[in-house]
Amino acid sequence: MRNLTPTEIVHELDGYIVGQAAAKRAVAVALRNRYRRIHMEKSLREEFIPKNILMMGPTGVGKTEIARRLSKLVRAPFVKVEASKFTEVGYVGRDVESIVRDLAEAAVHMVHEEMLAAVQERAAAQAEEELLAALMPTRKRPQPQNAIEALLSGQQQPPPDTTTPEEKEDLAMRRADLKGQLAAGQLEDQSITIEVSEMSRPMEIMPGSGMEINLGDMLGGMMPKKTRRRTLTVAQARPVLQAAAAERMVDKEAANAEALSRAANDGIVFIDEIDKIAGGGSRHGGPDVSREGVQRDILPIVEGCTVSTKYGPIKTDHVLFIAAGAFHVSRPEDLIPELQGRFPVRVELESLTVDDFVRILTNTQQALLKQYQALLKVDNVNLTFSKDGVLALAKAAFEANESAENLGARRLHGMVEELLEDIAFHAGGDHPVVKLKVDAAYVRAHLKAESRDTKKYIL
């Protein structure tokens, strides 16, 4: 995990999320506390538990984005789940323990990708050797694939090498010549036949349990691996051979162990829509009967327990849980007291202002208008936005949120699509470069008064 101070974390988040200073400070402190915990005395280290965070605020103001960017910032395993997708044990729906299994999958994928990246140079060299072997095949006596075949064939040692010195010299010259042609890219279109190993698929022990068994891994080298012959060009075979070589170089047991450790100590779980399970069956009745049951099922995961996954057990004591909800109808106090106590840090995210919309449109790392400028540039449209045009668009989005449902920054996506619909439809790339400036007059002419349009939906 990267060693960043809370100030540095907030600065990094400012590049992607506008405003919401309180929420950024809370997650920055929570993240820094993980680094501090590592350097505590061992006796205190295990006792210190993360202070989970509850975010409250309308949709589209940055709750999910803060957690997602935070995990990317420090390369931590991250999983986002929706509380409304889970049901109490005994009801049809997802089991809450699948949250931890999803986190384990995310961690394994992350560590596996990192280890693959670390061996790419060696794998590329191995792939080149295999390409050379495929380009200049030599006659060989078939070798047994494992100990069982060797025993059955009675072959105890490899046959003696009968190649003469002249043949060896000729082979070396041919190999050097082919290696030079291969490095120069002169053989990219030549067809070769390679053997590709087929991976055995694991079988699930119990459906929905997440526990799987791989017979191929259990039997190890006792059973021959299935291979399949493919005829490809050199250019097509190179990435296939390199990927296979990289997979062989990765120690899967070490990768899984590292992934479990990282998930348990650095993992971040974002539970969205937690307000949807607030309030028990006694209040709502009917189909909402399992809401309190879901909370009680989530509680041991958040409190800290051990969950079995196909990679091994994971303790959730030091996983950081960030819950979020709009809480329009319910309140945090409607959650069961035990669950409330496991989210001691509460932050309220504010609704976006006109200035916030302007900054979202122009000043963030992946600003929306920058995306559309790059998108339409593909079809020879040079799009620019004047300051008054951006301000007019921001005001329109703010007024629409005020007069109808508050969608936060998500309101901008539909409005920008509507604003640029004519341009996007008629641009085809088969015309000279067209320069178009979007100003306030253009916004007023091409953007409907959404506040008036949406009133017909309000009863």
C-alpha positions as CSV (number, residue, x, y, z in Angstrom):
1,M,0.0,0.0,0.0
2,R,1.3,3.4,-0.9
3,N,2.4,5.6,2.0
4,L,0.4,8.8,1.6
5,T,-0.4,11.5,4.2
6,P,-4.0,12.5,4.7
7,T,-3.2,15.8,2.9
8,E,-1.8,14.0,-0.1
9,I,-4.8,11.7,-0.2
10,V,-7.2,14.6,-0.2
11,H,-5.2,16.4,-2.9
12,E,-5.3,13.3,-5.1
13,L,-9.1,12.9,-4.6
14,D,-9.6,16.5,-5.5
15,G,-8.6,15.7,-9.0
16,Y,-11.6,13.5,-9.5
17,I,-14.3,14.5,-6.9
18,V,-15.5,18.1,-6.5
19,G,-16.2,19.4,-3.0
20,Q,-17.2,17.0,-0.2
21,A,-14.3,18.0,2.0
22,A,-15.6,16.3,5.1
23,A,-16.0,12.9,3.3
24,K,-12.5,13.2,1.8
25,R,-11.0,14.0,5.2
26,A,-12.7,11.1,6.8
27,V,-11.5,8.5,4.3
28,A,-8.0,10.0,4.2
29,V,-7.7,9.6,8.0
30,A,-9.1,6.1,7.8
31,L,-6.5,5.2,5.2
32,R,-3.6,6.8,7.0
33,N,-4.6,4.9,10.2
34,R,-3.9,1.6,8.3
35,Y,-0.3,2.8,7.8
36,R,-0.1,3.9,11.4
37,R,-1.4,0.5,12.6
38,I,1.3,-1.4,10.7
39,H,3.9,0.5,12.7
40,M,2.2,0.0,16.1
41,E,3.4,-2.4,18.7
42,K,2.3,-5.9,17.9
43,S,0.2,-6.2,21.1
44,L,-1.8,-3.1,20.1
45,R,-1.8,-3.7,16.4
46,E,-4.4,-6.6,16.5
47,E,-6.6,-4.6,18.9
48,F,-6.9,-1.6,16.7
49,I,-9.8,-1.9,14.3
50,P,-10.7,0.4,11.4
51,K,-13.3,3.0,12.1
52,N,-15.9,2.3,9.4
53,I,-17.6,5.2,7.7
54,L,-21.2,6.0,6.9
55,M,-21.8,8.5,4.1
56,M,-25.1,10.2,3.9
57,G,-26.2,12.3,0.9
58,P,-28.2,12.4,-2.3
59,T,-27.3,10.4,-5.4
60,G,-24.6,11.6,-7.7
61,V,-22.6,13.7,-5.3
62,G,-19.5,11.4,-5.2
63,K,-20.1,8.7,-2.5
64,T,-19.2,5.8,-4.7
65,E,-16.5,7.7,-6.5
66,I,-14.7,8.6,-3.3
67,A,-14.4,4.9,-2.3
68,R,-13.5,3.7,-5.8
69,R,-10.8,6.3,-6.3
70,L,-9.4,5.7,-2.8
71,S,-8.9,2.0,-3.6
72,K,-7.2,2.8,-6.9
73,L,-5.0,5.4,-5.2
74,V,-3.4,2.8,-2.9
75,R,-3.9,-0.3,-5.0
76,A,-6.1,-1.9,-2.4
77,P,-8.6,-4.7,-3.2
78,F,-12.0,-3.0,-3.6
79,V,-15.6,-4.3,-4.0
80,K,-18.8,-2.4,-4.3
81,V,-22.1,-4.1,-3.3
82,E,-25.7,-3.0,-3.0
83,A,-27.3,-3.8,0.3
84,S,-30.7,-4.1,-1.4
85,K,-29.4,-7.2,-3.4
86,F,-29.0,-9.3,-0.2
87,T,-31.7,-11.1,1.7
88,E,-31.9,-12.7,5.1
89,V,-30.9,-16.4,5.3
90,G,-33.9,-18.4,4.2
91,Y,-35.0,-16.0,1.5
92,V,-34.1,-16.0,-2.1
93,G,-31.2,-13.7,-2.8
94,R,-27.4,-13.3,-2.3
95,D,-25.7,-14.5,0.8
96,V,-23.9,-11.7,2.6
97,E,-20.7,-13.8,2.9
98,S,-20.4,-13.4,-0.9
99,I,-19.2,-9.9,-0.2
100,V,-16.0,-11.3,1.3
101,R,-15.7,-13.8,-1.5
102,D,-16.0,-11.1,-4.0
103,L,-13.3,-9.2,-2.2
104,A,-11.0,-12.2,-2.3
105,E,-11.6,-12.5,-6.0
106,A,-10.7,-8.9,-6.5
107,A,-7.5,-9.3,-4.5
108,V,-6.5,-12.4,-6.3
109,H,-7.0,-10.8,-9.7
110,M,-5.0,-7.7,-8.6
111,V,-2.0,-9.7,-7.2
112,H,-2.1,-12.0,-10.2
113,E,-1.9,-9.1,-12.6
114,E,0.9,-7.6,-10.7
115,M,2.9,-10.8,-10.7
116,L,2.2,-11.3,-14.4
117,A,3.5,-7.8,-15.1
118,A,6.7,-8.5,-13.1
119,V,7.6,-11.5,-15.3
120,Q,6.7,-10.1,-18.7
121,E,10.3,-9.6,-19.7
122,R,11.3,-13.1,-18.9
123,A,8.1,-14.5,-20.5
124,A,8.8,-12.5,-23.7
125,A,12.3,-14.1,-23.9
126,Q,10.8,-17.6,-23.3
127,A,8.2,-17.0,-26.0
128,E,10.9,-16.1,-28.5
129,E,12.7,-19.3,-27.7
130,E,9.5,-21.3,-28.3
131,L,8.9,-19.4,-31.6
132,L,12.4,-20.4,-32.7
133,A,11.7,-24.0,-31.8
134,A,8.5,-24.0,-33.8
135,L,10.1,-22.4,-36.8
136,M,12.9,-25.0,-37.0
137,P,11.5,-28.3,-35.7
138,T,13.9,-31.1,-35.0
139,R,13.2,-34.8,-34.8
140,K,13.0,-36.0,-31.3
141,R,12.1,-39.2,-29.6
142,P,8.8,-38.7,-27.8
143,Q,9.4,-38.0,-24.2
144,P,7.1,-39.3,-21.4
145,Q,5.0,-36.6,-19.9
146,N,5.1,-37.8,-16.4
147,A,6.4,-40.5,-14.0
148,I,3.5,-42.9,-14.8
149,E,4.2,-42.8,-18.6
150,A,8.0,-43.3,-17.9
151,L,7.2,-46.3,-15.7
152,L,4.9,-47.9,-18.3
153,S,7.3,-47.3,-21.2
154,G,10.2,-48.7,-19.3
155,Q,12.3,-45.6,-20.1
156,Q,14.5,-44.6,-17.2
157,Q,16.7,-42.0,-18.8
158,P,16.7,-39.8,-22.0
159,P,18.1,-41.4,-25.1
160,P,21.7,-40.5,-26.0
161,D,22.4,-37.6,-28.3
162,T,23.6,-38.9,-31.7
163,T,23.8,-35.5,-33.4
164,T,27.2,-35.0,-35.1
165,P,29.3,-31.9,-34.6
166,E,28.7,-30.8,-38.2
167,E,24.9,-31.1,-37.7
168,K,25.2,-29.1,-34.5
169,E,27.1,-26.4,-36.2
170,D,24.5,-26.3,-39.0
171,L,21.6,-26.1,-36.6
172,A,23.4,-23.3,-34.7
173,M,23.8,-21.3,-37.9
174,R,20.2,-21.8,-38.9
175,R,19.0,-20.9,-35.5
176,A,21.1,-17.7,-35.5
177,D,19.8,-16.8,-38.9
178,L,16.1,-17.4,-37.9
179,K,16.7,-15.4,-34.6
180,G,17.9,-12.4,-36.6
181,Q,14.9,-12.6,-39.0
182,L,12.6,-13.0,-36.1
183,A,14.1,-9.9,-34.3
184,A,13.8,-7.9,-37.5
185,G,10.1,-8.8,-37.9
186,Q,10.6,-10.6,-41.2
187,L,8.7,-13.7,-40.1
188,E,5.5,-12.2,-38.6
189,D,3.2,-13.6,-41.3
190,Q,4.7,-17.1,-41.4
191,S,2.4,-19.9,-40.1
192,I,3.5,-22.2,-37.3
193,T,1.9,-24.9,-35.2
194,I,2.0,-24.6,-31.5
195,E,0.6,-26.6,-28.6
196,V,-1.5,-24.7,-26.1
197,S,-2.4,-26.2,-22.7
198,E,-6.0,-26.3,-21.7
199,M,-6.8,-25.2,-18.2
200,S,-9.0,-27.5,-16.2
201,R,-12.2,-25.9,-14.9
202,P,-12.9,-26.0,-11.2
203,M,-16.1,-27.6,-9.9
204,E,-18.2,-26.0,-7.2
205,I,-18.6,-28.2,-4.2
206,M,-22.0,-26.6,-3.2
207,P,-23.8,-24.2,-5.4
208,G,-23.6,-20.7,-4.0
209,S,-21.0,-21.5,-1.4
210,G,-18.0,-20.2,-3.4
211,M,-16.0,-23.3,-2.5
212,E,-14.5,-25.0,-5.5
213,I,-12.3,-28.0,-6.2
214,N,-9.9,-28.4,-9.1
215,L,-9.1,-32.1,-9.8
216,G,-6.2,-31.2,-12.1
217,D,-4.5,-29.3,-9.3
218,M,-5.1,-32.0,-6.8
219,L,-3.6,-34.8,-8.9
220,G,-0.7,-32.6,-9.9
221,G,1.7,-34.2,-12.4
222,M,0.1,-37.6,-12.1
223,M,-2.3,-36.9,-15.0
224,P,-1.1,-35.5,-18.4
225,K,-2.2,-32.0,-19.2
226,K,-4.6,-31.6,-22.0
227,T,-3.1,-29.7,-25.0
228,R,-4.5,-28.4,-28.2
229,R,-2.6,-27.8,-31.5
230,R,-3.2,-24.4,-33.1
231,T,-1.9,-23.1,-36.4
232,L,-1.2,-19.4,-36.1
233,T,1.1,-16.8,-37.6
234,V,4.2,-15.8,-35.7
235,A,2.5,-12.4,-34.8
236,Q,-0.6,-14.2,-33.5
237,A,1.4,-16.9,-31.6
238,R,3.8,-14.6,-29.8
239,P,1.2,-13.1,-27.3
240,V,-0.3,-16.6,-26.8
241,L,3.1,-18.1,-25.9
242,Q,4.1,-15.1,-23.8
243,A,0.9,-15.3,-21.8
244,A,1.4,-19.1,-21.3
245,A,5.0,-18.6,-20.2
246,A,4.1,-15.8,-17.8
247,E,1.4,-18.0,-16.2
248,R,3.9,-20.8,-15.7
249,M,6.3,-18.4,-14.0
250,V,3.7,-17.1,-11.5
251,D,3.7,-19.0,-8.2
252,K,-0.1,-19.3,-7.7
253,E,0.1,-20.4,-4.1
254,A,2.3,-17.4,-3.2
255,A,-0.1,-15.2,-5.2
256,N,-3.2,-16.5,-3.4
257,A,-1.5,-16.1,0.0
258,E,-0.5,-12.5,-0.8
259,A,-4.0,-11.8,-2.1
260,L,-5.7,-13.1,1.1
261,S,-3.3,-11.0,3.3
262,R,-4.0,-7.9,1.2
263,A,-7.7,-8.4,1.3
264,A,-7.7,-8.9,5.0
265,N,-5.5,-5.9,5.8
266,D,-6.0,-3.5,3.0
267,G,-9.4,-4.4,1.6
268,I,-12.2,-1.8,1.1
269,V,-15.8,-2.8,0.9
270,F,-18.3,-0.2,-0.2
271,I,-21.9,-1.0,0.8
272,D,-24.3,1.2,-1.2
273,E,-28.0,1.7,-0.6
274,I,-27.7,0.8,3.0
275,D,-30.7,3.1,3.6
276,K,-32.9,0.6,1.7
277,I,-32.5,-2.0,4.4
278,A,-33.1,0.5,7.3
279,G,-36.3,0.0,9.2
280,G,-37.5,-3.5,10.3
281,G,-40.4,-5.6,9.4
282,S,-42.4,-4.3,12.3
283,R,-42.6,-0.9,10.7
284,H,-43.0,-1.8,7.1
285,G,-44.3,-5.3,7.1
286,G,-45.0,-7.4,4.0
287,P,-42.2,-7.8,1.5
288,D,-39.8,-5.7,3.7
289,V,-39.8,-8.4,6.4
290,S,-36.2,-9.4,5.8
291,R,-34.7,-5.9,6.1
292,E,-33.7,-6.3,9.7
293,G,-32.5,-9.8,9.0
294,V,-30.2,-8.6,6.3
295,Q,-28.7,-6.1,8.8
296,R,-28.1,-8.8,11.3
297,D,-26.5,-11.0,8.7
298,I,-24.2,-8.1,7.6
299,L,-23.3,-7.4,11.2
300,P,-20.8,-10.2,11.9
301,I,-19.0,-9.4,8.6
302,V,-18.6,-5.8,9.6
303,E,-17.8,-6.7,13.2
304,G,-15.1,-9.1,12.2
305,C,-15.3,-12.8,11.5
306,T,-13.7,-15.5,9.4
307,V,-15.2,-16.3,6.0
308,S,-14.2,-19.4,4.0
309,T,-13.3,-18.8,0.3
310,K,-11.9,-21.1,-2.4
311,Y,-8.5,-19.5,-1.8
312,G,-8.6,-19.9,2.0
313,P,-10.1,-18.2,5.0
314,I,-10.2,-14.4,5.4
315,K,-10.6,-12.5,8.6
316,T,-12.6,-9.3,8.2
317,D,-11.5,-7.6,11.4
318,H,-9.3,-5.1,9.6
319,V,-11.3,-4.6,6.3
320,L,-12.5,-1.0,5.9
321,F,-16.2,-0.9,5.4
322,I,-17.8,2.3,3.9
323,A,-21.6,2.4,3.8
324,A,-23.6,4.9,1.9
325,G,-27.2,5.9,1.4
326,A,-29.4,8.8,0.5
327,F,-31.6,8.4,3.6
328,H,-34.4,10.4,2.0
329,V,-37.1,8.2,3.7
330,S,-35.3,6.5,6.5
331,R,-32.6,7.8,8.9
332,P,-29.3,6.2,10.1
333,E,-31.1,5.8,13.5
334,D,-33.5,3.3,11.8
335,L,-30.6,0.8,11.4
336,I,-30.3,-1.7,14.3
337,P,-28.1,-0.2,17.1
338,E,-25.5,-2.9,16.7
339,L,-24.9,-2.0,13.1
340,Q,-25.0,1.7,13.8
341,G,-22.2,1.2,16.3
342,R,-20.0,-0.4,13.7
343,F,-20.0,2.8,11.6
344,P,-18.8,5.3,14.1
345,V,-17.7,7.9,11.6
346,R,-20.6,9.7,9.9
347,V,-20.2,12.3,7.2
348,E,-22.9,14.1,5.3
349,L,-22.3,14.9,1.7
350,E,-23.7,18.2,0.4
351,S,-25.8,18.8,-2.7
352,L,-23.9,20.2,-5.6
353,T,-24.0,23.9,-6.4
354,V,-23.6,25.8,-9.7
355,D,-19.9,26.3,-9.0
356,D,-19.5,22.6,-8.3
357,F,-21.1,21.8,-11.7
358,V,-18.8,24.2,-13.5
359,R,-15.8,22.4,-11.9
360,I,-17.1,19.0,-12.7
361,L,-17.5,20.0,-16.3
362,T,-14.1,21.5,-16.7
363,N,-11.6,21.1,-13.9
364,T,-11.5,17.4,-12.9
365,Q,-9.0,14.9,-14.3
366,Q,-11.6,13.2,-16.5
367,A,-13.9,16.2,-17.0
368,L,-17.1,15.5,-18.9
369,L,-16.6,18.2,-21.5
370,K,-13.0,17.0,-22.1
371,Q,-14.4,13.5,-22.8
372,Y,-16.8,14.8,-25.4
373,Q,-14.2,17.0,-27.0
374,A,-11.9,13.9,-27.5
375,L,-14.9,11.9,-28.6
376,L,-16.0,14.2,-31.4
377,K,-12.5,15.0,-32.4
378,V,-12.4,11.5,-33.9
379,D,-15.0,12.7,-36.4
380,N,-13.2,15.9,-37.3
381,V,-15.2,18.2,-34.9
382,N,-13.1,20.7,-33.0
383,L,-15.4,21.4,-30.1
384,T,-14.8,24.3,-27.6
385,F,-16.8,25.7,-24.8
386,S,-17.0,29.3,-23.7
387,K,-17.1,30.3,-20.0
388,D,-20.7,31.6,-20.4
389,G,-21.7,28.3,-22.2
390,V,-20.3,26.2,-19.3
391,L,-22.0,28.4,-16.8
392,A,-25.4,28.2,-18.6
393,L,-25.1,24.4,-18.7
394,A,-24.2,24.3,-15.0
395,K,-27.2,26.5,-14.1
396,A,-29.5,24.4,-16.1
397,A,-28.3,21.2,-14.3
398,F,-28.7,22.9,-10.9
399,E,-32.2,24.2,-11.6
400,A,-33.3,20.8,-12.9
401,N,-32.1,19.1,-9.7
402,E,-33.9,21.8,-7.6
403,S,-37.2,21.5,-9.5
404,A,-37.2,17.7,-10.0
405,E,-35.4,14.7,-8.5
406,N,-31.9,15.6,-7.3
407,L,-29.7,13.4,-9.4
408,G,-26.5,15.2,-8.5
409,A,-23.7,15.1,-11.2
410,R,-25.5,12.3,-13.0
411,R,-27.9,15.0,-14.3
412,L,-25.1,16.4,-16.4
413,H,-24.7,13.2,-18.5
414,G,-28.2,13.4,-20.0
415,M,-28.0,17.2,-20.5
416,V,-24.7,17.1,-22.3
417,E,-26.0,14.3,-24.5
418,E,-29.1,16.4,-25.4
419,L,-26.9,19.5,-25.9
420,L,-24.6,17.7,-28.4
421,E,-27.1,15.4,-30.0
422,D,-27.3,17.2,-33.4
423,I,-23.5,17.4,-33.6
424,A,-22.9,13.8,-32.6
425,F,-25.6,12.6,-35.1
426,H,-24.4,14.6,-38.2
427,A,-20.6,14.2,-37.6
428,G,-19.3,11.3,-39.7
429,G,-15.6,12.0,-40.1
430,D,-15.9,12.2,-43.9
431,H,-15.7,16.0,-43.9
432,P,-13.0,18.6,-43.2
433,V,-12.3,19.7,-39.7
434,V,-15.3,21.7,-38.3
435,K,-14.8,24.2,-35.5
436,L,-17.7,24.7,-33.2
437,K,-18.0,26.9,-30.1
438,V,-20.7,26.2,-27.6
439,D,-21.7,29.4,-25.8
440,A,-24.7,30.4,-23.7
441,A,-26.8,31.1,-26.7
442,Y,-26.1,27.7,-28.1
443,V,-27.0,26.1,-24.7
444,R,-30.3,28.0,-24.6
445,A,-31.2,27.0,-28.2
446,H,-30.4,23.3,-27.9
447,L,-31.2,22.5,-24.3
448,K,-34.8,22.1,-23.3
449,A,-36.0,23.7,-20.1
450,E,-35.8,20.5,-18.2
451,S,-37.4,22.0,-15.1
452,R,-40.6,22.7,-17.0
453,D,-40.5,19.3,-18.8
454,T,-40.2,17.4,-15.6
455,K,-43.1,19.1,-13.8
456,K,-45.6,16.9,-15.7
457,Y,-44.2,13.9,-13.8
458,I,-44.8,15.5,-10.4
459,L,-48.2,14.6,-8.9
